[in-house]
Amino acid sequence: MKYTFNIWFAILIIYCSSANALPFEKIDCLKPKYLHNDIVLEDLHYTIVSKEYGKEEKGEEIRVVPTVALKWKDRWIVGSDRGEFGGELVDIGPNGKKVKILSDNIKGIYNLDVGIVVLAGLSHLVSSSGRMYIVSENDSKLTFRILFELDSVPVSSWTTNSGELIVNTSYGSTVLSKNGELRRINCNGMKYSKQELYSPLYTYIK
């Protein structure tokens, strides 16, 4: 009797796993070629006060050269990623004034149909987390909100010719569509190991 129960239990587990293993859409998500201009990034440097011990003492003022930057209207939106020692998204206005928008490890900044989308996250020791923000302008001030929580830190990203955003994590690939929906995809043979669906924290209304 116990042996029979174990067999049926194993069959049930396999069935449930198969039901959740939804096939992912296959799309063309080749990475476009682009040039990285380090001279521009150097020109967009800013200064912060260190809050962590590392190469700098706590409270020491340090010069930061951003790792990513986006020219938007008459300003620059730049971001940095210093690993476990933090990062931030900074608005550089037309007059050169520099204002921090948010604190996070910034991985990418994109101007899309849904708005300015920012990818961020950190992988450290056994933990890995990722976030997708949307930045908007209110009375000449840039504000942000979380668009989606990701399953882990973004490791690469790019936009397609159709204006969608490809985001790759250690679990595979997702695409942010032009209407603001996020879905898993089969990108160049990559597959997910997690089966739960994303839960949007923000729905874009055009």
Secondary structure, 3 states (H helix, E strand, C coil): CHHHHHHHHHHHHHHHHHHHCCCCEECCCCCCCCCCCHHHHHHCCEEEECCCCCCCCCCCEEEECCCEEEEECCEEEEECCCHHHCCEEEEECCCCCEEEEEECCEEEEEEECCEEEEEEEEEECCEEEEEEEEEEEECCEEEEEEEEEECCCCCEEEECCCCCEEEEECCEEEEECCCCCEEEEECCCCCCCCCCCCCCCCCCCC
